[in-house]
Amino acid sequence: MSRERACEGRVALVTGASRGGTGTAVAVRLAAEGAAVALTSRNVEGLEEAAARVQEVGGTALVLPCDLRDPDGGRGTLVARAAAELGPVDILVNSAASNGYKPFEQWTAPELDAIHQLDVRAPWDLMAQAVGSMRERGAGWIVNLTSFSGELPPGPPFPRLLPATGGSAYGASKAALNRLTVSVAAETYGQGIAVNALTPQAAIATPALLAGGWIDPALYEPLETIAEATLALCTCDATALTGRIAYSLQLLVELDRPVRDLRGETLVDGWQPDDLRAVVAEHTRRLERNGWPRPFDLGRVHSPPAAL
């Protein structure tokens, strides 16, 4: 007997889906749950590879090349282009991002503009394009991928970590995205639309980071956990779960949600809810040793510690 799929008949638009990392993993996981997925980034070859992976799980993929950094690069019609081919967009996942760490005075105006355009303005524009039809249908799910760099570093003294000592530009963009997310959630509350931000609990083990060879296995989380947490926010009850700045592993523990592979078929060994408490505790200890006390207990409803 075939299993019931959580996104059957829905249309998803996923940005930043061309490098085999988070965006690609989310697209494949949504497709495995029955969603038709529109994929966008600047890299056409990478998009085609991601589309092939979506098709491997039996999904429908639409490749929509777009330069999200450029207001005139195609993002203004992106949602309409997806809807014209696949139908109205039910799920929007803003995964594309630009980062970087260095002293604040070393950032140039063009660099700052590029980060702001990709990390803030593009999600803003796409949400504005998508929310009208979501309101008309009384249902919709928006997830903005964010970062721990968007949190305010405690101090003085300040933590000896890059998010505190070099995260001015990237952190400011993600802080803006977090505030925008909660604002849109407030403005759409009661209309059947869930709007949430999702922070990886740790560095995501993307192919690019693994190829660099610097990730200690104790410092990452796999693509499957961030994809599962995103799926949870793309299928949640909009009256109960909206306006969150959620953390991936904490969310999975809170929801007691099994973590499956990207095909949605097999449980991922070592990354189930009962395993994740110890993982979060270890990440907490590492951050605290570098001067960031209680890093994941932020004292706000938007990211509860889930009694870890």
FILUM-660668 format. One line per 3 residues: number of its first residue (from 0); their letters; for each residue x, y, z of N, C-alpha, C, O. Coordinates in steps of 0.001 Angstrom, whole numbers. Each point is the difference from the previous one (the first is absolute). Layout:
// residues N
NUM> a> X,Y,Z,X,Y,Z,X,Y,Z,X,Y,Z; ...
END
This chain:
// residues 308
0> msr> 855,-1192,0,-855,1192,0,891,1242,0,933,96,796; -1218,841,-1677,788,1229,-65,-352,901,1170,-1146,24,447; 2136,721,54,-220,859,1142,-655,1307,-436,123,417,-1151
3> era> -813,215,2079,-582,1311,-260,1110,1043,4,822,27,916; -790,817,-1918,1067,993,-129,-520,1365,439,-1100,414,-364; 1924,275,1160,-447,1204,706,-219,1192,-909,-748,910,355
6> ceg> 1395,-890,-1547,-103,1162,-892,-681,-346,-1319,189,689,-1003; -961,-1730,1008,-650,-435,-1230,-851,1116,-598,-839,586,685; 1062,-292,-1981,-781,995,-707,419,1434,235,-629,917,-529
9> rva> 1667,-698,1303,435,1364,283,1159,403,-904,696,-845,-564; -506,2165,440,1081,566,-807,957,745,927,-418,804,832; 1701,-1087,-993,1019,648,824,983,751,-883,331,-444,-1099
12> lvt> 130,1583,1590,1078,758,-627,1157,49,984,-157,480,1123; 1324,-978,-1542,1174,-65,871,1137,769,-649,377,-285,-1137; 171,1254,1850,1125,773,-528,1322,-615,468,43,-755,971
15> gas> 1022,1095,-1679,1320,-492,391,129,-1502,-105,595,-635,871; -1149,54,-1933,-99,-1460,-91,939,-596,-1040,-324,-1026,-598; 1488,1649,365,835,-449,-1112,1369,-532,387,791,-345,-878
18> rgg> -490,268,2173,1355,-397,388,52,-1331,742,1041,-368,544; -2147,-348,-522,-16,-1284,677,-58,90,1505,184,-1005,687; -440,2209,-154,-31,200,1433,-1407,69,552,-861,-806,-353
21> tgt> 633,1792,1235,-1269,89,710,-1187,142,-937,-984,-727,136; 1061,1660,-1093,-1122,213,-906,-332,-1242,-795,-1173,-335,-165; 2188,-355,-331,-231,-1223,-752,-630,-1068,884,-953,-664,-407
24> ava> 1486,496,1622,-530,-1009,913,-1465,271,334,-817,-920,26; 492,2180,227,-1388,359,306,-898,-290,-1195,-1100,-528,164; 1560,870,-1363,-798,-251,-1201,-279,-1484,-184,-1126,-387,-312
27> vrl> 2135,-441,501,-174,-1451,-149,-952,-534,1064,-863,-828,-295; 1015,1298,1530,-870,-481,1091,-1444,399,-250,-904,-803,229; 663,2025,-694,-1369,421,-307,-569,-808,-1152,-1166,-394,27
30> aae> 1990,146,-1042,-461,-789,-1141,-343,-1422,422,-974,-574,-487; 1762,8,1382,-276,-1350,491,-1335,-71,730,-607,-1065,105; 153,2227,404,-1307,68,665,-1108,439,-939,-1113,285,442
33> gaa> 1410,-229,-1750,-1053,235,-983,-76,1381,-596,-843,239,-865; 1697,695,1294,-58,1363,-533,633,71,-1384,1004,-659,-270; -1600,1466,-602,672,416,-1229,885,1181,379,-455,925,672
36> val> 1718,-950,-1099,977,952,530,612,853,-1104,545,-520,-974; -643,1841,1141,721,945,-848,1314,333,686,27,332,1185; 1068,-424,-1942,1339,191,535,613,1247,-613,-110,218,-1206
39> tsr> 752,599,2025,585,1213,-567,1354,312,611,237,-225,1187; 644,748,-2028,1309,559,363,598,538,-1292,-664,2,-1036; 1906,454,1086,668,477,-1216,623,-1138,-807,221,143,-1202
42> nve> 60,-1260,1849,769,-1091,-595,-914,-985,-716,-610,-862,633; 515,992,-1951,-923,-841,-766,411,-1463,67,-842,-879,182; 2127,623,-327,464,-1391,48,-335,-646,1355,-453,-1143,61
45> gle> 686,1899,1017,-327,-514,1323,-1497,-210,181,-421,-968,633; -377,1866,-1184,-1451,-170,68,-448,-1255,-729,-878,-720,476; 1473,461,-1618,-364,-1197,-761,377,-1267,755,-719,-998,-54
48> eaa> 1855,1038,761,383,-1146,818,-987,-199,1150,-371,-1130,318; -54,2241,306,-984,-93,1071,-1334,-513,-531,-668,-798,659; 279,1255,-1850,-1247,-470,-604,47,-1504,-244,-995,-699,196
51> arv> 2156,203,-625,144,-1438,-219,-186,-767,1304,-597,-1076,6; 1099,1615,1087,-170,-658,1296,-1463,18,442,-480,-967,592; -222,2049,-873,-1433,56,297,-740,-1061,-808,-877,-689,520
54> qev> 1231,565,-1774,-657,-982,-856,309,-1430,421,-819,-898,-200; 2005,680,786,370,-1337,470,-927,-493,1106,-194,-1206,150; -383,2127,629,-926,-411,1060,-1444,50,-493,-936,-79,796
57> ggt> 761,209,-2095,-1333,-1,-591,-676,1346,-31,-1207,85,-224; 1978,984,448,-590,1322,56,36,751,-1312,674,-404,-947; -1405,1500,905,-13,919,-1131,870,1199,338,-156,605,1060
60> alv> 1079,-257,-1964,916,1117,242,-85,1012,-1129,-112,-359,-1172; 168,1621,1542,26,1098,-962,1235,842,274,178,492,1114; 672,-320,-2111,1221,789,130,-284,1442,-391,-434,282,-1116
63> lpc> 690,637,2064,-255,1424,-227,1262,801,315,148,471,1127; 760,-302,-2079,1208,778,262,-350,1441,375,-888,617,-588; 1608,-102,1578,-279,1359,481,1178,493,821,568,-758,787
66> dlr> -196,2013,-959,1018,611,845,-716,767,1104,-422,1140,-196; 289,-1769,1348,-748,600,1100,681,1224,575,-649,802,672; 1942,-634,-918,709,1181,491,-390,1270,-754,139,1110,515
69> dpd> -623,-1290,-1728,-280,1120,-889,-1503,266,-36,-759,-876,-416; 307,2052,835,-1441,302,-61,-572,-155,-1399,-1199,-231,-155; 2051,357,-881,-448,-159,-1380,439,-1344,-592,-3,-180,-1218
72> ggr> 381,-763,2096,514,-1281,-474,-1036,-1097,-119,349,-1167,-177; -1632,1530,273,-1058,-986,-189,-801,-331,1239,-992,-724,-87; 1398,1241,1255,-724,-403,1205,-1399,621,82,-875,-525,690
75> gtl> 669,1639,-1392,-1294,670,60,-1140,-783,-605,-1163,276,294; 1472,-1254,-1139,-1047,-823,-638,136,-1471,365,-656,-851,-601; 1498,544,1577,337,-1392,285,-1207,-812,449,-225,-1098,-509
78> var> -545,1613,1444,-1165,-733,492,-1022,-180,-1121,-605,-1065,-121; 412,2092,-690,-949,-100,-1117,459,-1036,-1019,-821,-734,-551; 2127,666,295,523,-988,-943,-210,-1420,518,-352,-903,-760
81> aaa> 569,718,2047,-230,-1319,593,-1477,-373,-79,-351,-1125,-355; -507,2086,690,-1444,-273,-3,-520,-286,-1401,-899,-823,-169; 1453,1493,-837,-451,-207,-1375,254,-1426,-470,-765,-542,-798
84> elg> 1841,-63,1294,363,-1351,-429,-560,-1089,913,-396,-1066,-470; 364,1338,1777,-330,-1059,953,-1301,228,760,-561,-938,566; 77,2184,-550,-1154,344,816,416,916,1137,1195,212,209
87> pvd> -2150,336,530,314,952,1071,983,-582,1011,-67,-1178,350; 971,2022,104,1028,-436,939,-593,-132,1399,-515,963,568; 599,-2176,-29,-479,-271,1357,1109,127,1034,-246,368,1149
90> ilv> 1475,-677,-1570,1148,-55,904,1125,836,-592,369,-181,-1160; 174,1095,1957,1155,800,-420,1119,-226,1004,-171,233,1197; 1320,-691,-1692,1167,-200,856,1123,896,-515,528,-222,-1089
93> nsa> -168,1225,1870,1090,909,-344,1290,-536,615,304,250,1167; 445,-992,-1980,1231,-627,472,1254,721,-476,1048,-88,640; -1147,801,-1758,1174,684,-550,529,1037,989,-774,714,637
96> asn> 2094,-639,-517,594,957,927,1428,313,-405,662,-792,-669; -206,1950,1083,1384,413,-175,561,299,1377,-632,702,789; 1826,-1232,-490,555,219,1332,1427,533,-97,381,601,-1005
99> gyk> 389,-822,2039,1366,510,50,272,643,1345,-897,570,622; 2139,-667,-180,379,520,1308,1308,785,-124,1008,-523,-475; -1039,1765,902,1208,814,74,-338,1259,783,-1177,279,228
102> pfe> 2189,497,192,-283,1223,766,-948,935,-755,69,120,-1223; -954,538,1977,-1066,772,-637,525,1096,-912,-625,299,-1017; 1779,319,1362,481,1110,-805,592,-460,-1331,293,829,-862
105> qwt> -115,-2132,685,570,-499,-1244,-1055,-308,-1068,344,-299,-1144; -1610,370,1511,-1058,-259,-978,-181,1213,-918,-44,1142,459; -58,-1411,-1743,-243,1079,-958,-1499,167,-218,-786,-897,304
108> ape> 404,2038,-825,-1419,255,-270,-593,-1020,-971,-1102,-487,250; 1786,138,-1356,-569,-1021,-895,-167,-1357,688,-978,-705,-249; 1928,338,1111,-123,-1279,709,-1196,11,947,-750,-974,73
111> lda> 579,2052,634,-1127,104,926,-1327,-29,-740,-958,-627,451; 905,1304,-1580,-1228,14,-785,-332,-1393,-506,-1164,-400,1; 2179,-344,-435,-238,-1356,-508,-566,-906,1091,-928,-769,-247
114> ihq> 1493,862,1462,-510,-816,1107,-1438,391,330,-857,-865,178; 597,2155,-98,-1348,455,353,-1014,-409,-1074,-1111,-419,325; 1487,539,-1587,-922,-365,-1063,-371,-1487,62,-1167,-359,-154
117> ldv> 2161,-499,379,-267,-1437,-13,-639,-485,1292,-904,-835,-29; 1367,1355,1164,-441,-532,1284,-1282,645,525,-706,-602,809; 398,1822,-1260,-1165,709,533,-999,377,-1098,-1174,-364,71
120> rap> 1646,1093,-1082,-932,512,-1002,-624,-1109,-843,-1193,55,-302; 1974,-1054,-81,-569,-1090,-804,-1084,-761,765,-1085,-198,-546; 1332,-241,1794,-1092,-628,747,-1207,914,171,-1143,-447,-96
123> wdl> 1400,1727,350,-1104,962,145,-838,27,-1282,-1224,-119,55; 1882,275,-1204,-721,73,-1269,-786,-1274,-278,-1154,65,-421; 1767,-1222,653,-672,-1263,-308,-1180,-243,935,-1034,-512,-429
126> maq> 1178,875,1700,-1140,-123,907,-1143,909,-443,-1166,-396,17; 1514,1612,-412,-1029,937,-457,-726,-525,-1228,-1207,197,-145; 1941,-869,-746,-621,-563,-1195,-890,-1203,324,-1032,-198,-641
129> avg> 1425,-596,1623,-689,-1266,268,-1193,145,925,-948,-780,-96; 970,1760,992,-965,14,1081,-1431,272,-488,-954,-452,634; 786,1184,-1752,-1356,319,-467,-801,-1239,-338,-1138,-141,447
132> smr> 1714,-767,-1236,-744,-1207,-372,-143,-943,1186,-972,-752,80; 1938,785,852,-150,-805,1211,-1200,476,804,-772,-807,517; 622,2120,-415,-1158,549,711,-1304,-422,-688,-959,-389,666
135> erg> 932,466,-1973,-1208,-368,-736,-397,-1449,257,-1186,-317,91; 2181,-561,24,-289,-1421,201,-105,-363,1471,-434,-1101,341; 833,2025,538,-78,-264,1428,1033,-988,493,-205,-659,1019
138> agw> 1319,547,-1734,1041,-943,408,1321,371,-664,29,416,-1158; 1055,-569,1897,1320,252,-552,1057,-188,1064,-271,130,1193; 1493,-440,-1641,1114,-230,919,1241,699,-546,384,-207,-1151
141> ivn> 239,1035,1986,1218,708,-371,1073,-323,1031,-230,104,1204; 1407,-498,-1691,1139,-277,880,1205,784,-505,394,-127,-1160; 181,933,2033,1206,761,-317,1179,-626,747,17,-17,1231
144> lts> 961,-494,-1968,1181,-564,641,859,1142,545,348,931,-727; -16,-1014,2002,737,1070,654,1266,-555,629,462,-1067,-404; 115,1762,1384,1304,-390,518,178,435,1446,-571,1000,434
147> fsg> 1370,-1762,307,381,366,1359,695,1353,25,-15,691,1019; 628,-309,-2148,669,1304,-74,-963,1156,194,424,1109,325; -1703,-1346,-516,-992,1050,193,-316,287,1460,-685,978,297
150> elp> 1176,-1818,628,-248,227,1420,956,1067,545,1100,180,-522; -1524,518,1564,843,1013,628,1066,-674,864,-345,-758,906; 1627,1014,-1161,1045,-579,848,-93,574,1415,-166,1208,166
153> pgp> 272,-2068,859,1,508,1375,1344,630,345,1034,-387,-546; -1052,1341,1437,1251,629,408,-238,1422,468,-1134,477,-3; 2225,219,416,1381,-501,72,246,-861,1231,-763,72,963
156> pfp> 1836,-899,-977,837,-290,-1170,-794,-773,-1041,-997,-640,334; 1420,690,-1581,-728,-618,-1091,585,-1362,-356,1179,-255,243; -2006,-624,-822,476,-1336,-354,1151,46,-1005,91,913,-821
159> rll> 773,-1904,902,1131,-117,-918,-413,-843,-1204,581,-1051,-271; -1577,1526,-429,-581,-744,-1117,-281,958,-1150,-282,1177,226; 358,-1678,-1462,-208,859,-1161,-1368,688,-30,-66,1165,-391
162> pat> -1028,-1825,784,-1269,739,-4,38,1264,846,-748,945,-252; 1635,-927,1271,129,1192,848,1076,942,-504,-187,1217,25; 1311,-1754,-482,1150,837,-316,114,372,-1471,801,867,-350
165> ggs> -1587,-1504,-524,91,326,-1416,-1305,-100,-742,-22,32,-1231; -1084,-156,1971,-1291,-253,-642,-865,1218,-203,-1225,-118,-51; 1828,1290,-65,-801,1230,-97,-927,-3,-1205,-1202,219,155
168> ayg> 1718,-458,-1334,-808,100,-1224,-994,-1149,-108,-1197,225,-182; 1690,-1452,293,-875,-1170,-108,-992,-28,1157,-1187,-255,-202; 1675,517,1415,-883,-5,1155,-1087,1054,-92,-1147,-254,366
171> ask> 1502,1436,-854,-998,1059,-134,-1070,-386,-1012,-1180,289,202; 1588,-946,-1301,-985,-391,-1009,-952,-1058,548,-1199,39,-277; 1728,-984,1054,-849,-1057,542,-863,506,1153,-1120,-472,192
174> aal> 1639,1429,573,-831,623,1030,-1186,720,-642,-1118,-49,511; 1375,717,-1634,-1078,669,-724,-1012,-1018,-532,-1208,229,52; 1716,-1356,-564,-904,-1041,-515,-853,-585,1121,-1184,-272,-199
177> nrl> 1776,79,1370,-766,-520,1137,-1127,955,372,-1137,-420,213; 1463,1712,-136,-1024,992,363,-1077,68,-1065,-1183,110,320; 1576,-175,-1578,-961,-1,-1096,-922,-1214,91,-1209,120,-197
180> tvs> 1780,-1286,494,-786,-1223,95,-1119,139,1029,-1153,-328,-278; 1501,815,1463,-1003,123,1055,-1046,1056,-365,-1176,-147,335; 1601,1202,-1017,-958,1016,-443,-1018,-573,-979,-1201,239,129
183> vaa> 1691,-998,-1108,-907,-589,-985,-918,-1028,666,-1175,-108,-352; 1714,-645,1313,-847,-942,738,-1121,732,731,-1142,-461,16; 1469,1602,589,-1017,770,718,-1051,553,-949,-1190,11,316
186> ety> 1637,451,-1485,-931,602,-964,-895,-1038,-676,-1075,340,-494; 1503,-1584,468,-794,-1046,-669,-658,-951,991,-645,-967,-407; 800,1226,1696,-553,-924,993,-1522,-99,-141,-686,1003,-195
189> gqg> 181,-2218,297,-1428,-231,-129,-472,-147,-1431,-1196,-154,-243; 2121,198,-713,-347,-117,-1418,418,-1343,-593,-68,-196,-1214; 502,-732,2076,386,-1330,-461,1423,-79,-514,367,-982,-645
192> iav> 445,1998,919,1366,58,-523,989,-103,1160,-74,761,964; 993,-1705,-1073,1072,-149,990,1263,642,-557,414,-302,-1119; 196,1186,1897,1230,692,-418,1035,-188,1104,-171,503,1111
195> nal> 1233,-1221,-1418,1010,-319,1004,1401,143,-567,208,-81,-1211; 749,294,2102,1413,-30,-353,616,-1231,651,-430,-421,1073; 1428,-148,-1718,630,-1215,494,1514,167,14,615,295,-1025
198> tpq> -31,-485,2189,1445,109,186,605,-1389,127,-490,-796,802; 1522,473,-1549,714,-1252,252,597,25,1403,556,1013,424; -673,-2129,296,579,-55,1340,1522,33,-66,670,460,924
201> aai> -142,-957,-2038,1454,-56,-193,273,162,-1481,-930,99,-800; 2202,-71,431,346,78,-1416,-620,-1182,-729,77,-1137,464; -691,1415,-1608,-617,-1065,-781,1063,-665,-862,808,675,-637
204> atp> -816,-1985,622,1018,-758,-735,-312,5,-1490,-366,-1027,-571; 514,2187,-49,-217,112,-1439,1214,-542,-746,1090,-71,568; -1259,-308,-1822,1159,-476,-776,1141,1008,-36,1168,-387,45
207> all> -1496,1685,-126,1051,1016,-66,832,28,1285,1226,101,-57; -1893,-192,1224,738,16,1255,790,-1290,203,1137,30,471; -1732,-1144,-823,710,-1275,146,1223,-48,-906,1041,-536,381
210> agg> -1169,1097,-1583,1135,15,-932,1146,832,548,1163,-252,-314; -1495,1255,1142,1042,828,596,817,-735,1036,1121,400,311; -1684,-1491,234,739,-859,903,200,527,1402,786,-567,759
213> wid> -1493,1667,-381,261,576,1323,-1059,-340,1031,163,329,1175; -1261,-989,-1589,-1072,-253,962,346,-1179,902,229,-1114,-473; -195,1371,1769,73,-1050,1008,-1386,-645,52,-993,716,131
216> pal> 896,-2041,-229,-1324,-647,35,-843,405,1201,-1228,-63,-53; 1880,480,1139,-752,410,1185,-594,1397,-135,-743,439,878; 1059,267,-1965,-430,1393,-138,-1050,214,-1084,-343,1144,-297
219> yep> -170,-2207,-297,-943,196,-1092,-1317,-709,286,-113,-784,942; -863,1072,-1764,-1207,-804,-76,-194,-385,-1460,410,750,-886; -1017,-1887,612,-128,-452,-1383,-1093,740,-748,-852,648,608
222> let> 880,-746,-1918,-1033,617,-822,-1388,-532,361,-994,714,-127; 931,-1954,570,-1304,-598,286,-731,697,1142,-1227,100,-31; 1959,389,1050,-689,643,1120,-548,1369,-393,-1119,344,382
225> iae> 1878,436,-1129,-509,1313,-399,-1149,-161,-992,-942,793,7; 1015,-1828,-870,-1094,-242,-942,-1259,-454,734,-1102,422,-348; 1252,-1272,1352,-1158,-485,758,-632,1132,795,-1225,108,58
228> atl> 2050,739,556,-543,1128,746,-726,980,-922,-1039,551,362; 1596,-340,-1558,-672,867,-973,-1332,-596,-419,-1007,704,-71; 1000,-2007,-208,-1250,-669,-361,-1038,160,1104,-1177,230,-279
231> alc> 1611,-351,1534,-935,163,1110,-660,1378,-29,-1199,126,249; 1993,914,-556,-548,1353,-54,-802,247,-1269,-782,948,-62; 965,-1783,-944,-754,128,-1257,-1301,-798,16,-741,-1,-983
234> tcd> 465,-669,2082,-1207,-817,95,-713,204,1332,-910,-756,339; 1319,1775,420,-506,184,1356,-1379,661,1,-478,494,-1021; -133,-502,2187,-1253,712,242,332,1479,175,684,380,951
237> ata> -1166,445,-1864,356,1421,5,-539,743,1218,497,1079,323; -1487,-1619,351,-509,663,1202,865,-297,1211,-23,743,982; 790,-1832,-1047,789,-417,1156,1487,269,-139,692,165,1005
240> ltg> -187,-117,-2229,1441,101,-212,285,1045,-1070,106,-325,-1183; 17,1573,1600,334,1090,-906,723,1078,789,-184,112,1212; 1005,682,-1890,745,1045,671,1172,-504,811,462,679,917
243> ria> 26,-1867,-1248,1130,-574,726,1335,389,-624,111,120,-1220; 894,74,2058,1389,-55,-415,488,-1320,576,615,-35,1065; -895,-1046,-1777,215,-1345,523,1430,-455,-239,668,458,-927
246> ysl> -210,-1372,1785,1281,-670,-183,-276,-1443,-383,-849,-662,597; 1577,181,-1603,-349,-1246,-675,-139,-1196,943,-1052,-640,31; 2091,334,729,-33,-1202,831,-964,165,1163,-694,-948,365
249> qll> 641,2151,228,-959,245,1071,-1429,-165,-491,-849,-539,710; 585,1003,-1925,-1348,-133,-548,-375,-1469,-165,-1120,-398,319; 2054,-403,-816,-277,-1421,-198,-261,-700,1323,-849,-888,79
252> vel> 1586,1289,976,-253,-560,1322,-1367,443,509,-778,-809,504; 496,2103,-641,-1283,543,474,-1180,-729,-639,-981,-321,670; 1090,68,-1965,-1091,-649,-732,66,-1520,84,-898,-694,-476
255> drp> 1983,173,1094,245,-1442,46,-123,-598,-1397,-694,-993,-217; 1385,1628,-716,-157,-343,-1408,1127,-917,-477,1173,354,118; -1513,-1515,-648,1023,-880,-559,712,671,-1173,-624,721,-779
258> vrd> 1914,-956,657,805,560,-1091,216,-1092,-1035,601,-1035,287; -1096,1277,-1494,124,-974,-1078,1018,472,-1030,379,1171,-30; 49,-2091,-803,885,380,-1097,-753,894,-971,-1209,187,131
261> lrg> 1924,364,-1105,-630,981,-888,-1100,-607,-858,-850,724,-519; 856,-2039,364,-1084,-677,-729,-1221,-228,886,-1055,-405,-487; 1196,664,1786,-1109,-199,921,-275,-1448,331,-1098,-339,441
264> etl> 2079,-518,-646,-235,-1436,118,641,-624,1236,-599,-874,627; 1804,1309,-268,774,-681,1028,367,959,1126,383,1142,-250; -502,-1609,1485,415,811,1138,1519,142,-5,716,-964,-272
267> vdg> -224,2169,575,1432,292,-13,597,-378,1354,-330,594,1027; 1192,-1567,-1044,583,-523,1236,809,1066,733,825,691,-597; -1074,-573,1885,748,931,836,-532,1412,23,555,850,696
270> wqp> -1616,-570,-1435,-527,1361,-84,-1506,47,256,-713,827,-567; 244,-1729,1432,-1400,0,399,-189,864,1246,976,313,682; -2224,81,-372,-224,916,1126,698,-398,1294,513,864,712
273> ddl> -483,-2154,-397,662,-429,1233,1511,204,-60,654,107,1038; -93,-53,-2255,1436,229,-161,356,1484,48,1123,367,343; -2090,479,-690,329,1400,-257,261,807,1258,715,1000,-49
276> rav> -1282,-1416,1180,263,728,1242,1495,24,306,549,1037,371; 96,-2176,-529,1435,-67,273,790,828,-1004,1012,604,356; -1462,-569,-1603,687,789,-1025,-86,1486,337,1004,709,-56
279> vae> -2201,-236,406,-165,1410,357,810,331,1248,596,1073,90; -575,-1992,872,776,237,1224,1484,157,-310,671,840,599; -157,-1635,-1523,1409,103,-359,289,1313,-718,1010,646,279
282> htr> -1879,-246,-1195,182,1296,-662,-62,1134,1020,747,973,-98; -1639,-1102,1074,-107,1013,1048,1305,117,775,494,1103,234; 59,-2237,159,1258,21,761,1132,648,-799,792,763,551
285> rle> -718,-1063,-1832,1066,563,-832,-125,1521,-105,1000,714,74; -2214,-230,-244,-201,1444,-75,293,672,1343,589,1080,48; -1004,-1727,1034,243,580,1321,1493,55,319,457,940,650
288> rng> 297,-1924,-1096,1443,37,228,662,1168,-726,1092,431,371; -1761,80,-1411,522,1149,-745,-672,1311,392,82,995,-721; -756,-1010,1886,-510,1246,554,-1417,364,-382,-400,1152,167
291> wpr> -394,-2128,-689,-1396,306,-361,-911,-806,921,-358,-1129,-335; -30,1685,1498,-800,-764,957,-1421,-234,-496,-596,856,-654; 60,-2046,982,-1396,-364,-309,-371,417,-1432,-962,744,-188
294> pfd> 1705,-1210,-816,-161,536,-1360,-1347,-279,-644,-451,776,-843; -203,-1876,1225,-1257,-361,-659,-1217,221,886,-1114,-356,-382; 1308,930,1542,-1106,305,902,-175,1505,-14,535,712,849
297> lgr> -1299,-235,-1837,-26,1422,-313,-1126,767,689,-167,1200,-215; -601,-1902,1044,-1005,681,800,-1119,621,-807,-523,1051,371; 146,-1691,-1480,-1082,555,-820,-829,-1152,-563,493,-1112,-187
300> vhs> -1731,1400,-71,-899,-1030,-510,415,-441,-1404,-336,-1103,-431; 1062,1958,-277,347,-316,-1391,1023,-1124,-126,165,-556,-1086; 526,210,2170,969,-1100,-80,97,-681,1363,1030,110,665
303> ppa> -2075,-805,-238,27,-623,1334,1060,-1086,54,281,-650,-1007; 322,445,2208,1053,-1007,110,-534,-1426,-1,792,-942,-34; -2101,751,69,-624,-1324,-108,473,-942,1104,109,-1208,-213
306> al> 170,1761,1388,378,-797,1176,1143,-946,-309,-21,-1163,403; 1025,1665,-1122,1140,-839,-353,926,-203,1191,1017,-684,-118
END
